[in-house]
Each structure stands twice: as C-alpha cells, then as structure tokens.
C-alpha cells in the first residue's frame, strides 16, 4: 500500500529536549549552548544568559516546508530533523526601513530585531513574534481510546492514589476501556497577510513569482527569555533563543493582505500538537 502523506509534520528539537532533561534532575553543572541559538546566528546579545530555564515564548515563520513530488499538483511536507536549529527558509514578520523603525507599541509583539541591507537599502527585520498563551494553568485531559470521549480535570490526581492498587488484568479476546491522560497548554500564533506580503515583497521583489512565496509552510516555536534593552520605552529583546518545535506543511496562502490566521498549538508532555 502507498504511504500516507500527513498534512503536516512536527518535530521536537534536541535543544529543547536537552534543556527539559537538564532541568528535571539536580545536576550540578548546567550547560548553556550559546552557539546554537538565534542570537548567535544573528549576533544579537549572543553572550547573554537567561536568569531561569528558557520557556517557549515566541514563534517564527518560513516558506520552505514542502516539496513537489510529481509534475502536477502533488506535494509533501519535509520531515524536520531533531537537530534543526532554525527553519529551512525563515522570513521576518516585519521589514521596515531603519529610518522608519517600529514604534515601541508596535515593537512590543516582535522579537529578534536584525539590521540587514537588502538591495542596497538598510532595514530592520523582526524574525519572531510573541505567542499568546491561552491557559491560566495546565490542562489535564483524559481520553477513552475506544470511544474518543474526553474529560478534563485533575481526577487522575486523587489523593487516594497515594495508596494505589493494581487493576485487573485483561483476558485475551475481551474488550476493556483504555484511558490515556495528557497534560497540555494551548498557545495561539497570529499571522497576517500584511506581515507576509511586506516581507516577501522586499526580500524577493525582483522575482516575477514573488506573490507565490507568500505561502507559509514552516512554523517554529522558540524558547528564550525576554530582556529589557530600553527601560525608557520598555523595549524587550529575546535572549538565549532556540528552536523548540519545527512544523512543516503544504502551507497557507497569505497573498491577500486581509488574511489573518490564528493557529492554535497544544503543547503536551508527549509532543506538540497543532489544531
């Protein structure tokens, strides 16, 4: 039978797994891998270390998440590698002339400001955007695998389970309800057509197929920590920023400036799930 091509692929990176495990046990020598961060890539506060464990706080977008697999319309998303440290072809959310930079109010939602020269002109490029965390606390969801029925709440954390008893074994040929419990937090990432069109128009303006590049097929969730770099205007930059999850897909068209997408990411103890 032919293999099934999933609509998207998600991979948790080694960098995130490294820090999660490092923070879960009382080891003495905790390491910071500065050379594998976006700050190192763009030379932005690359020697600054976080004051606590980096958290998933930001997201980025890219346009090289899939490839054509036939001469017609067939395509398939790339499978991201756990060793990836950034997207395959990231693009900024905003690209503005240096002499017309974003106001402090506009800049509040963006991070990773990189100054670049594009076609002889100087710009400020903002590669990351702040995630909106929708939960006030961690969700505990229990699913009946056989029926698909879900229930939420902390019933699985009943204090009676301080004295657990073994369950009956399941005999061959019988059907028993099987439950799976996950803990998760839901985040929201907002992407607009105005942002994408601005970026591709400046980056690829000489390409006759520029508008075709306004298809976001990569999304990255990044961990890091905010640092105030301008106390007067409360301007923040992300430090020790690294890719935590890399998602690829066939992409979403943002060639219409009125397009707004609010992607929801459910981060669980097992992996990253997107709806």
Phi, psi and omega in degrees: 000145179291149178289151181268129178269118180285153181293337176206163177233139179230133178229133173275134188273161177297324180300316180292316179299321179301311183287325178297315181289320180300325182274352185265352180230153184277062176279154185277314187262090176276136184255147171241124187259069187304325186289356182245021182256162173295331178297322176291318181301317185258002181057050179241107179048044191289343180259359180283134179253149180288156179276343178212184182300132179300142180243152173293112186227342190226166173218156178227166184233156179208172188233019182231052185265357183211172175221155174285139183245002173206183184274001181252243184247009182288139178211162179212139178289143172296151174267111182297148177270146178295338181276355180299138178250354175198175178290164181292318176217080181289147173234151179287160171282323180227139172228111184231148178303143181303324182278001176225050185293166180296148174288161177305325179292317178293322186288343186302331183267358183243156177220175179057066179278119183237128177273126182226151171258120182235120182052041176082358180247149183263133183227158167256122183248130181249110190270342183234157178228150184283132175285147174259113179276121187272343183266147168271340180207174181286135175275139172244114185240127178251129183241132172279112186298327183283324185254341184082359181291135182244147172222145181244157181129175185257032181299332179290349181255029178302133182296341176300335182284003168292343178233068187289153175237145180292146177275164176295151173286159179258124180282149179299134178092354178257158180249129179232144175297133178242130184246144177234131181244131178232148171253140186207162172228138181256130177241157180235134179242120182258124179236136180242152176298326179300317179297311185294316181297319178302315183293309185290329180295323180278319182289322188234028186300334180275354181272125180298341180258025183307314185297334178290341180279354180280045180236110183276112182242004176225139172224134177240138171258128188242143175259154178172197180216141177284142173227129178284120182251353176216097185292329182295319181255004181054044178272132183245150172230152179274134177242158183044059189259121182224156180289126179257320177224140178238120180243131176239154180201181174286349170099161176239132183282123177242028182286347175265120183298341180277354181290132173226127180241132176245091181280136177254131180246124176257107179270122182241175179294339183266318187191199177244126179241135183243140177243000000 
